Amino acid sequence: MSEPYKIQWQPTEFHLELRGVKHRLLRWHDSSSPSTAPTVVLLHGFQDCSDTFQFLIDAMPRRWQFVALDWRGFGGSDWQDGPYWFVDYLADLDALLQTLMPNEPVRVIGHSMGGNIAGSYAGVRPERIRWLISLEGFGLQRTSSDLAPQRYRDWLDQVRAGPRPSKRESVSTLAAALLRRNPRLSVPIANYVANAWMRANPVDGRLALHFDPWHRLINPVLYRREEAEACWRNVVAPVLIALGAESEYRRRLEADGDLERFIQCFRHAEVADFEGVGHMLHHEAPIVMAQRFADWIERQEQRQEQRSDVASV
């Protein structure tokens, strides 16, 4: 039995109603830092939750404060017990930022789906983003319109059948499955993630993954990469694109030449390519990530301050 993961920086939990849905959030704030310490917003990926940013946060400087939310239908946020749509997450992020930081450009770190949402949002409301770190938030592969009839048919069949939750015997069996799927994880981190991803059904007490099973249905709306690229080209904030050399999602985009095209969409992009790391960068190598991110953030903050000083003269 391995030692459990030891939290270095304990978060506090709170809830906000965003667009009629109660969202769970975590906040990391060092009591020795001023209440005005800059806030970084953290956005998790698909089937994940805010809790698993803990490893990255534990390695980050405490001169900032961090806020992470569970997207609707994930973690401790409310489920809608029906289909989910990407644009709802854009609107939820808009509502979150308007609630927490309505009058200032926001610092954002997003992983996978969270990075994809943040990247699109940064192009839709470019004035609202101060800087963005995107951990493999490069969207999906291109799709052909010829797939639409079968995609609609498959979705209708799934809606008719209804969603089925993913049952698990125990947290330890999920942790073991995570380690088999991703041997780059440490055992303590795999155990922590498994605990964060599991919930007991309030009716029968059976364990299941902690997200609305409606998320498991295919999306009937084909992914239109050209529209995502149009948003990315409209981003004016500096962007750090963090990539894992061993990421299976990255390899799919590279095969179509879309990874390089993705990077070129951003006006002010810097790429951080990490060897020996896969798609779950912040789980696999949080200390390395934190060091690289902190250096980049410091450079962006200094540049912003210099621009402000020049503008005030």
N, C-alpha and C positions, 0 to 999 in steps of 0.2 A: 504494500500500500504506500503510495507516494505521499509526500507532504502536500497539503492543500496550497493553492495559490494564496499568498499573503498580500492583502490590499495595503498599499502604502498611503493612498490618499482617499479617504472615505467620502463618498458622495452623499448628498441629501436628495430625497425624492420629493417631487411636488407634481401637481396636476394643473393643466390648463384646458379649458374648453375652446377648441378651434373649429369654427364652422359647424357647431352643433355636435362635435365628437370630443369626448374627454380623452386627452392625451396625457400619458405619463412621461415625465422628464426627470433627468438626473442633473444635479449641479455640483461641480467641484470648485470650491472657493476656499483658499487658505485664509484662516482668520487673521493671520499676521499681515495679509495684503490689504490694501485699501479697497473699499467697496466699489471704487471707480476703476478697478483693474480691468483692462480690456477683456471682453468676452469673446470666446471662440465657440461657434455653434458646430456641433457634431451630428452628422447624418449617417445612419447605419444602412447596410445593404439588405437585400431580399432575404427573408426568413431569419434575419438577425435581430438584435435589439440594442438599446443604448448601453446596457451593462458591459458588453464586451469591448467597449472602448477603454475599459479600466486599465488594461495592460499598457496601452499607449499613454494614457493620462499619468499613470504612476511614474513614467520616465520623462514627462514634460516638466519644464520650469514652472514654478508656482507663482510667478509674477503675473500670470494670466488666470482668468477663471474660464471654466468650460461648462457648456450646457448641451446636453444630448437629449433628443426626444425619441420615443418609440412611435414610428409611423402608425397611422390608423391600421388596425387589424394585426399589429405585431406587438409582442411583448405585453406590457401592462396597459396599453391604450385600448380603447373600446373597439369591438368588432362591429362590422355592419351587416354580417350574415347575408351577404350577397356579393355580386361581382364588384371588383375594384378597377379603377381607371387611373392611368398615369397623371392626367391633368388634375385629379383631386390632390395628388401629392404636391404639385406646384402651388395650388391654392392653399394647402395646409401650411407649406413653408412660408408663403406670403403672409398668411395670418399670424404665424409664429413670430416672424421678424417684426411685423407691425405691432405686435403686443409687447415684445421684449425690448426692441431697439428701433423705435419708429423714426428716429431723427438722425441716424448715422449709418454710414456704410458698414457692412457686417463682414466679419472674418469667419470663413466656413471651411470645415474639413468634412469631406464626404467619401464614403466607401461604396464602390460598386453601384447599386441602384441609387444610393444616397448621393454619390458623386455625379451620377447621370442627371438626377433631379437638380442638383445644385448647378451643374454646367448649363442646363437649359434655362434655369431661372436667371443665371447671371447674364444670359443673352436677352431675356425678356425684360428684365429690370436691371440693366447694367449699372445704374446709379446706386443700387442698393448693396453691391458687393465690393468690399475693400480689397480682399484677396481670397483666392480659393486654392485649396489643396485637394486634388482629386486622386483617390486611390483606386485605380483601375475603373474609373467611372466613364468608360468610353462607349457606353450604349451597346446595342445588339447588332448582329449581322444584318445585312440588307435582305429584304424579302421581295419576292416577285408577286405581282398582282394575280398571277395565275393560281396562286395558293389560296385565294380568298374563298372560293366555293367550299373546298374541303375543310378549311379552317372554321368557317361558319357552321358547317355540318357537325364537326367534332365538338365545337363549343355547345351547340344545341343539345347534343347527346349527353354531354357532361352536366349541363344545367338540368336536364330531365332526370338524370340519375342522382344528382345532388352530391355535395362534397363529402369526402370521407376523411376524418382526422387520422393523422399518422400516429399510431399507438406505439409505445415503447415500454419494455418491461421494467426498466429502471434507468436512473441517471448513469449508472456505471456502464450499461450496455450501449447507451448513446455515446458516452465518452470513448468507449472502445471502437465504435464505428467511426467516430471522428478521427481517431489515431490511424485506423486502417486506411481511411480515405486520404489523410494528409499526415504522413509520418514526420513532417517538419514541425508539427506542434509538439510542445512539451506536455508531459502528462499532467502537471498541475493546471496548465492553461486549458487543456482538453476537458478536464473535470469541471473547471469553472464555467466554460462555455456550455457544457452539457447541462449544468444546473440552471444557467440563465435561460436556456432554450426549452426547458421542460415546465409543464404545469399539470396540476391534478384537476381532473374534471370535478366540479363541485357537486355533481349528481352521484356519480358512481366511484369517484376517487381514482379512476384509471389515469395513467400518465399519457400525455400526448405532447407534441411539439407546440410551443407557446406562440402560435399564430393562427389566425382564422383559416380553416381549411378551404374556404372559398379562394384563397390565394393559389391553391394547387391547380385550379382550372386553367386551361390555356387561354390566352388573350385572343378574342376573335378579331381584334383590330390589328392588322399587320403593321409591323414596325416600319416607319418611314424614315430611314436614315437621312435622307436629303433634308427633311424638316429639322432634325436635330442639328445637322451641320449648319443650317441657316442661323439657328440660335447661337451656336458656338462662335460663328464668325462675328456675331454682334457683341461678344464679351470684350470689355475694355479693361477689366481688372487683371492684375498679374495672376498667373495660374501655374502651380507646380503639379505636374503630372507624374504620379508615382506608379511605377510598373514593376511587376514581379517577373523575373526572367523565366520562371518555371510555370507561369500562369497558363492554364489550358484555354482560358477565354482570350487571352492575348494571342495565342497561336492561331485561333480561328480568324481573328481580324487580320493578322499578318498574312494569312493565306490569300485573302482577298485584296490585300494592299490598303486596307482601311485604317490600320493603326497609324501609319505615317500621315495619311490624309487627315485623320482625327487631330493629330498634333498640330498640323499646319493650319487648322481652322482657327486656332487661338492667336491673337495678335501678340500677346506677351506671355508666351509659354516657356517653361523650363522643364526638362525631363529629368527625373531621378530614376535610374534603372538599377534595380537591386538584384544581384546575383544570388542564386540559391533560395529564392523566395517565390512563393506562388501567389494566388489571387488573394488570400487572406493575410495580407502583408502585416497588418497591425496585430494579428494574433501570432504570427510566426516569428517576427523579429521586431518587437515593439521598441526595444532600446535603440536599435539602429535607426528605425523610422523616426523616433523622437529626436535624436541628435540631428538628423538631416533636416527634419521639418523645422526645428527650433532655429537652426542657422539661417534657413531660407526666410522664415518669418521675421527674424531680426533685420535682415537686409531690406525686406519690404517695408517694415515699420520705419526704418531710418530714411528710406527714400520718400515715404509719405510725409515725414516730418520736415525733410528738406524742401519738398514742394510747398508745404504750408508756410514755411519761413519765407520762401521767395515770394509767395503770393501776398504775404502780409506786408512786404516792404513797399 
